[in-house]
Amino acid sequence: MRGARAAGRGLLVLIVLLAAHASAGGVTRGGGAGRGPLTLATAGDLTGYLGPLLGGWNRKHPGEKVTLVELPDSADETRAQMETDLRDGDGGRFDVLNIDVNWTSQFAAAGWIRPLSRTRFPLDTFLPPVVDTATYDGRLYAVPYVTNAGLLLYRKDVLAREGLPAPTTWAELERDAETVAPKYGLDGYAGQLMPYEGLTVNAVEAVYSAGGSILDDDGARVTVDSPAAREGIGFLARGVREGWIPREALTYTEEESRHAFEDGGLLFLRNWPYAYVAAESAGSAVAGKVGAVRLPGPDGPGTSVLGGSDLAVAARARHPDSAQRLIAYLTSEPVQRQVLTSGALPPVRAALYEDPALVRRFPYLPVLRAAVLTAAPRPKSPRYDQVSLVVQAIVHDCLTGRQSPDAAVRRLAAELAAVAKGQ
């Protein structure tokens, strides 16, 4: 009898606790646990595609409506505003975050985003390398939303006149940039070499393509001091020194380099696929004259850095179940198709890269698929912002001739070791 009374009191306490949890928002009226309205934070939506996608969700889920918050176009400013919100002692206002792939490790290590169950998302239907961008310390902390990989754009009309194929090695690229480009009044090759995140990407791609690395897989050990790193950084430094990379490229971001190619000033350009779409659009001086291949490497196609973004759930999201349901919706195949066709952003669903209708409309898709499948993420580190700043500063010093590739690599090893130790 005493046990029955204790059980009854326990049941009453449990009912009271559940009622309190429901009134606090843990359970919403008409919904399951953790369901309710959401706020999605993202960098500026330049093509305006995301609003209609979320409108489709809102019409079908009136009790879980999503409010879109567009932050600045600048990645650095977007990250700063997200960090401020995630540190907010009152819980913040963002529930779902559209984050750059190289922020996932930092946000996870800081405890700002929550781990997710792999079983809730069809990760086996994604391009395999993109899933790695969403993991940290062996756990899934986000879901890939869009991907990206650097491509080599080239003037196919010029190479055709010379009877040359697109380059697949650094030696072929260097030869054509030195000898063919001047015959047509063009500069040889450019990437994004201003000291900002783009230079980190270009430098890391060169190191990866030569078979090297920057950090080990968990970001704890510095691995950059290698012949491969000297070869990769040396390739870029030699290009500037010998002139087949114009010195003006040391001031280029994605947009400046895109305009230089689009205006007919470059034979070769490393950039993201959006630059191909822009160069082939009406008003471009090179429309109809552009080809795209994987980035070259020392002995054949090289390795691109994975770009794109992941969707994460804030650690203090008001309605975490709705947040994960929204992520599943945004990464479903029908919506991923719209991400490509309406937003011109590379999807993460593998099947879309082999859809004949999409390939006709976006002819770079097979090349991009191959580039993504062989791509690698940027160095994973909870201090990635510091890692990137070190790489930018030292590689730019090397490109401007202030120090040799050998000295640059030794300095990278020392300064990145200090970052890894938290100094």
Rosetta blueprint (number, residue, H / E / L):
1 M L
2 R H
3 G H
4 A H
5 R H
6 A H
7 A H
8 G H
9 R H
10 G H
11 L H
12 L H
13 V H
14 L H
15 I H
16 V H
17 L H
18 L H
19 A H
20 A H
21 H H
22 A H
23 S H
24 A L
25 G L
26 G L
27 V E
28 T L
29 R L
30 G L
31 G L
32 G L
33 A E
34 G L
35 R L
36 G L
37 P L
38 L E
39 T E
40 L E
41 A E
42 T E
43 A E
44 G L
45 D L
46 L L
47 T L
48 G L
49 Y L
50 L H
51 G H
52 P H
53 L H
54 L H
55 G H
56 G H
57 W H
58 N H
59 R H
60 K H
61 H L
62 P H
63 G H
64 E H
65 K L
66 V E
67 T E
68 L E
69 V E
70 E E
71 L E
72 P L
73 D L
74 S L
75 A H
76 D H
77 E H
78 T H
79 R H
80 A H
81 Q H
82 M H
83 E H
84 T H
85 D H
86 L H
87 R L
88 D L
89 G L
90 D L
91 G L
92 G L
93 R L
94 F L
95 D L
96 V E
97 L E
98 N E
99 I E
100 D E
101 V H
102 N H
103 W H
104 T H
105 S H
106 Q H
107 F H
108 A H
109 A H
110 A L
111 G L
112 W L
113 I E
114 R L
115 P L
116 L L
117 S L
118 R H
119 T H
120 R H
121 F L
122 P L
123 L H
124 D H
125 T H
126 F E
127 L L
128 P H
129 P H
130 V H
131 V H
132 D H
133 T L
134 A L
135 T E
136 Y E
137 D L
138 G L
139 R E
140 L E
141 Y L
142 A L
143 V E
144 P E
145 Y E
146 V E
147 T E
148 N E
149 A E
150 G L
151 L E
152 L E
153 L E
154 Y E
155 R E
156 K H
157 D H
158 V H
159 L H
160 A H
161 R H
162 E L
163 G L
164 L L
165 P L
166 A L
167 P L
168 T L
169 T E
170 W H
171 A H
172 E H
173 L H
174 E H
175 R H
176 D H
177 A H
178 E H
179 T H
180 V L
181 A H
182 P H
183 K H
184 Y H
185 G L
186 L L
187 D E
188 G E
189 Y E
190 A E
191 G L
192 Q L
193 L L
194 M L
195 P L
196 Y L
197 E H
198 G H
199 L H
200 T H
201 V H
202 N H
203 A H
204 V H
205 E H
206 A H
207 V H
208 Y H
209 S H
210 A L
211 G L
212 G L
213 S L
214 I L
215 L E
216 D L
217 D L
218 D L
219 G L
220 A L
221 R L
222 V E
223 T L
224 V L
225 D L
226 S L
227 P H
228 A H
229 A H
230 R H
231 E H
232 G H
233 I H
234 G H
235 F H
236 L H
237 A H
238 R H
239 G H
240 V H
241 R H
242 E H
243 G L
244 W L
245 I L
246 P L
247 R H
248 E H
249 A H
250 L H
251 T H
252 Y L
253 T L
254 E H
255 E H
256 E H
257 S H
258 R H
259 H H
260 A H
261 F H
262 E H
263 D L
264 G L
265 G L
266 L E
267 L E
268 F E
269 L E
270 R E
271 N E
272 W L
273 P H
274 Y H
275 A H
276 Y H
277 V H
278 A H
279 A H
280 E L
281 S L
282 A L
283 G L
284 S L
285 A L
286 V L
287 A L
288 G L
289 K L
290 V E
291 G E
292 A E
293 V E
294 R E
295 L L
296 P E
297 G E
298 P L
299 D L
300 G L
301 P E
302 G L
303 T L
304 S L
305 V E
306 L E
307 G E
308 G E
309 S E
310 D E
311 L E
312 A E
313 V E
314 A E
315 A L
316 R L
317 A L
318 R L
319 H L
320 P H
321 D H
322 S H
323 A H
324 Q H
325 R H
326 L H
327 I H
328 A H
329 Y H
330 L H
331 T L
332 S L
333 E H
334 P H
335 V H
336 Q H
337 R H
338 Q H
339 V H
340 L H
341 T H
342 S H
343 G H
344 A L
345 L L
346 P L
347 P E
348 V L
349 R E
350 A H
351 A H
352 L H
353 Y H
354 E H
355 D L
356 P H
357 A H
358 L H
359 V H
360 R H
361 R H
362 F L
363 P L
364 Y L
365 L H
366 P H
367 V H
368 L H
369 R H
370 A H
371 A H
372 V H
373 L H
374 T L
375 A L
376 A E
377 P L
378 R L
379 P L
380 K L
381 S L
382 P L
383 R L
384 Y H
385 D H
386 Q H
387 V H
388 S H
389 L H
390 V H
391 V H
392 Q H
393 A H
394 I H
395 V H
396 H H
397 D H
398 C H
399 L H
400 T L
401 G L
402 R L
403 Q L
404 S L
405 P H
406 D H
407 A H
408 A H
409 V H
410 R H
411 R H
412 L H
413 A H
414 A H
415 E H
416 L H
417 A H
418 A H
419 V H
420 A H
421 K L
422 G L
423 Q L
